């Protein structure tokens, strides 16, 4: 018996996705998300902090047919990144940001899958954390995994070190069974979060290290500077605490690995990056989106927490930089002086 057109399309996209490096491909119906109330409550409580863009397409986030009229199915794909911290110099970078910007890398692959689906008569829209689609909701509905208490998808065979991508299509594809939570009574991620951002149901961005180091523009309040610890960009603490991530595997894509120069460059040397050097160093990296000023602000915070008197000359030069960088450099100099027992004010 020949497979139906729907099954043929499903098999074709699954095969193509494997060839493109995706490690899982699932399908959910393109129905309004049954978890939409969670997003609305999160926004109402102001947990998105200054991320006003989260409000602008609220209705589309709840209903995929407002993104693609006549959408029938949502394909959810997983692409792994490394679960291991490859940086040997002081200062941590969130592992998803070790290599190339995943948005560009994965969207190129989604364009190829779009062409495959067009051959079967489909019209598509595709995204990877870049459009008005609650990918985690549909990952749960597709059986990809469940949303853990850290609010990341947990894949039962690969943990949370995966990028999610979604393809909305007008094709009526065979769907997978939804997944239920397997977190049980575990609350390790909640207890580990340095800012207390997790309550088991949502993430309060106002208390999240990733928010302060990536999304927040301008000065970081002093009480949050100390909580950054040695985090230069983002935070993996909740993922490190999750026992399911013992199943996470290394990525097969070397473009997602940390370049050698970033593995060994200490934070003090990063303060010497001018605009051209910053752009060159991070030209493929998601770190580029916070721009040089935002990154060096973070570097100053890290030096304030873990720096030594040897870092003071670099910080003193940073006092001549923008007012934002200078403010955080001055704070770092004071903190280093207090630790060394020689408080000083430049």
C-alpha positions in Angstrom: 0.0 0.0 0.0 1.4 3.3 -1.1 1.8 6.0 1.7 -0.6 8.9 1.6 0.6 12.3 0.4 0.7 13.5 4.0 2.9 10.6 5.1 5.2 11.1 2.1 5.7 14.8 3.0 6.3 13.9 6.6 8.9 11.2 5.7 10.6 13.6 3.2 11.0 16.4 5.8 12.2 14.0 8.4 14.8 12.6 6.1 15.9 16.0 4.9 16.1 17.3 8.5 18.5 14.4 9.5 20.7 15.2 6.5 20.9 18.8 7.7 22.0 17.8 11.2 18.8 18.1 13.1 18.6 15.4 15.8 14.8 15.2 16.1 11.8 16.2 14.0 8.3 16.2 15.4 4.9 17.5 14.4 2.0 19.1 16.3 -1.3 20.5 15.1 -1.3 24.2 14.3 -3.9 25.0 17.0 -4.0 27.9 19.4 -1.6 27.0 22.2 -3.4 25.6 25.3 -0.7 27.2 27.4 -1.4 30.7 26.3 -2.7 31.8 29.7 0.8 31.3 31.0 2.2 33.9 28.6 -0.6 36.4 29.3 -0.1 36.0 33.1 3.7 36.4 32.7 3.3 39.6 30.7 0.7 40.9 33.2 3.1 40.4 36.1 5.8 42.4 34.2 8.1 39.4 34.3 9.4 40.4 30.8 11.1 43.5 32.3 12.1 45.9 29.6 11.5 43.4 26.7 8.5 45.3 25.3 8.8 43.4 22.1 7.3 40.4 23.9 4.0 42.3 24.1 3.8 43.5 20.5 2.7 40.2 18.9 1.0 38.6 21.8 -2.0 37.3 19.8 0.2 35.8 17.2 2.2 33.9 19.8 -1.1 32.3 21.0 -2.5 31.4 17.6 -0.3 30.2 14.7 -3.1 30.8 12.1 -2.5 34.5 12.7 1.1 34.0 11.6 0.3 31.8 8.6 -3.3 31.7 7.4 -4.5 28.1 6.7 -1.6 26.7 8.8 -2.4 23.0 9.6 0.8 21.7 11.2 3.8 22.9 13.1 7.1 21.0 12.6 9.4 21.2 15.6 13.1 20.5 15.1 16.0 20.1 17.5 19.6 21.1 16.8 22.2 20.3 19.6 24.9 22.6 21.0 27.7 21.6 23.3 26.8 20.8 27.0 30.4 21.4 28.0 32.1 24.7 29.0 35.1 25.0 26.7 36.5 28.2 28.1 39.7 27.9 30.2 40.3 31.5 30.9 38.4 33.2 33.8 34.9 34.4 32.8 32.1 32.2 31.5 30.0 32.5 28.3 26.7 30.7 28.0 27.3 27.6 26.0 24.7 28.3 23.4 26.7 31.4 22.5 30.1 29.7 22.2 30.1 29.6 18.4 28.2 31.0 15.5 24.9 32.7 15.9 22.4 29.9 15.8 19.7 32.1 14.2 21.6 32.4 10.9 23.0 28.9 11.0 19.7 27.2 11.5 17.5 29.5 9.4 19.6 28.5 6.3 18.8 24.9 7.0 15.1 25.8 7.5 15.1 27.4 4.1 16.2 24.1 2.6 13.4 22.3 4.5 10.9 24.9 3.2 11.9 23.9 -0.4 11.3 20.3 0.4 7.8 21.0 1.7 7.0 23.3 -1.3 7.6 20.2 -3.5 4.7 18.6 -1.6 2.4 21.6 -2.1 3.0 23.4 1.2 3.3 27.0 2.1 5.5 27.7 5.1 6.8 30.2 7.6 9.8 29.2 9.6 11.6 30.5 12.7 14.2 29.7 15.3 13.6 31.8 18.4 13.0 34.7 16.1 9.3 34.9 15.4 5.9 35.0 17.1 5.7 31.2 17.8 5.8 29.7 21.3 8.2 27.0 20.2 8.4 25.4 23.6 4.6 25.0 23.8 4.5 23.2 20.4 7.6 21.2 21.3 5.6 19.8 24.2 2.5 19.2 22.0 4.7 17.4 19.5 6.3 15.1 22.0 9.8 16.6 21.6 10.0 17.0 25.3 8.5 18.9 28.2 9.0 22.4 29.7 11.1 21.9 32.8 11.0 24.1 35.9 13.8 26.1 34.4 11.4 26.8 31.5 13.6 25.2 28.9 12.5 22.2 26.9 13.9 18.9 28.3 14.4 16.2 25.6 14.3 12.8 27.3 17.4 11.6 25.3 19.3 14.9 24.9 18.5 17.1 27.9 18.1 20.9 27.3 21.2 21.7 25.2 19.3 22.0 22.0 18.1 24.8 19.8 14.5 24.6 18.8 13.2 25.6 15.4 9.7 25.6 14.0 8.1 25.4 10.6 4.5 26.4 10.1 3.0 24.7 7.1 -0.4 24.5 5.3 0.2 20.7 4.9 -1.9 18.4 7.1 0.9 16.2 8.4 0.6 13.2 10.7 1.2 14.4 14.3 3.0 13.0 17.3 1.7 12.4 20.8 2.2 15.2 23.3 4.7 14.8 26.1 4.1 15.2 29.9 6.5 16.5 32.5 9.0 14.1 34.1 10.5 16.6 36.5 8.7 14.9 39.4 9.5 16.7 42.7 12.9 17.8 41.5 13.6 21.5 42.1 17.4 21.6 41.7 17.2 24.4 39.0 15.0 26.5 41.2 17.4 26.2 44.2 20.5 26.8 42.0 19.3 30.0 40.3 21.6 32.8 41.6 18.9 35.5 41.3 15.9 33.5 42.4 14.3 34.0 39.0 12.5 30.6 38.9 9.3 29.6 40.7 8.7 26.4 38.8 6.1 28.0 36.5 7.9 30.9 34.9 11.1 32.9 34.8 11.1 36.4 36.2 13.5 38.2 33.8 14.0 40.9 36.4 15.9 38.4 38.5 17.7 36.5 35.7 21.4 36.8 35.0 20.8 36.2 31.3 18.5 39.2 31.2 20.9 41.5 32.9 23.9 40.5 30.7 22.1 40.3 27.4 18.7 42.0 27.2 19.1 44.9 29.6 20.5 48.1 28.1 22.3 50.6 30.2 23.7 50.4 33.7 23.4 47.2 35.8 22.3 47.9 39.4 25.2 47.3 41.8 23.4 44.4 43.6 23.1 42.6 40.3 26.7 43.2 39.3 27.9 41.1 42.2 25.4 38.3 41.3 26.9 38.1 37.8 30.0 36.4 39.4 32.2 35.4 36.5 29.5 35.4 33.8 30.4 37.4 30.8 27.3 36.6 28.7 24.3 34.6 29.8 24.0 32.0 32.5 23.9 28.2 32.4 23.4 27.6 36.2 19.9 26.1 35.9 20.9 23.8 33.1 24.0 22.7 35.0 21.7 21.8 37.9 19.2 19.8 35.8 19.9 16.0 36.1 18.4 15.4 32.7 21.4 17.1 31.1 23.5 14.1 31.9 22.1 12.9 28.7 23.2 15.9 26.7 25.7 15.1 23.9 28.3 17.2 22.2 27.2 19.0 19.0 28.3 17.6 15.7 28.6 21.1 14.3 32.0 22.6 14.9 30.7 26.1 14.1 29.0 26.0 17.5 32.2 25.5 19.4 34.1 28.2 21.2 37.0 29.6 19.0 40.4 29.0 20.4 41.1 32.8 20.9 38.0 33.1 23.1 38.9 30.0 25.2 42.1 31.6 26.4 41.5 35.4 26.3 41.2 36.8 29.9 38.6 39.4 30.7 41.3 42.1 31.2 42.5 41.7 27.6 38.9 42.0 26.4 38.8 45.6 27.7 41.3 46.5 25.0 38.9 45.6 22.1 38.0 48.7 20.0 35.0 48.7 17.7 36.8 47.0 14.8 38.5 44.4 17.0 35.2 43.6 18.7 33.3 43.2 15.4 36.1 41.0 14.0 36.2 38.8 17.1 32.4 38.3 17.4 31.4 38.7 13.7 29.7 35.3 13.7 28.7 35.3 17.4 25.3 36.1 19.0 27.4 38.2 21.5 27.7 40.8 18.7 24.1 41.8 19.3 24.8 43.4 22.6 27.5 45.5 20.9 30.9 46.4 22.3 29.6 48.7 25.0 27.2 46.1 26.5 29.9 43.4 26.4 32.6 45.5 28.0 30.1 46.6 30.7 29.8 42.9 31.5 33.5 42.4 31.4 33.9 45.2 34.0 31.4 43.5 36.3 33.2 40.2 36.0 36.5 41.9 36.9 34.9 43.6 39.8 34.0 40.1 41.1 37.0 38.0 40.2 39.7 40.5 39.1 43.1 41.1 40.8 45.2 44.2 41.1 46.9 43.1 37.8 43.6 44.0 36.1 43.5 47.6 37.4 45.6 49.2 34.6 43.2 47.8 32.0 40.3 49.1 34.0 41.9 52.5 34.4 42.1 52.8 30.6 38.4 51.8 30.4 37.7 54.9 32.5 38.4 56.9 29.3 35.8 54.9 27.4 32.0 55.6 27.2 30.2 56.7 30.4 28.6 53.3 30.7 31.8 51.4 30.5 33.6 53.9 32.8 30.9 53.6 35.4 31.3 49.9 35.7 35.1 50.1 35.4 35.2 52.4 38.4 33.0 50.1 40.4 35.4 47.2 39.5 38.5 49.1 40.6 36.9 49.8 43.9 35.9 46.2 44.4 39.4 44.9 43.6 40.9 47.4 46.0 38.5 46.3 48.8 39.5 42.7 48.2 43.2 43.6 48.2 42.8 45.7 51.3 43.9 48.9 49.5 40.7 50.8 48.7 41.3 53.4 46.1 39.4 55.8 43.9 40.9 56.9 40.6 
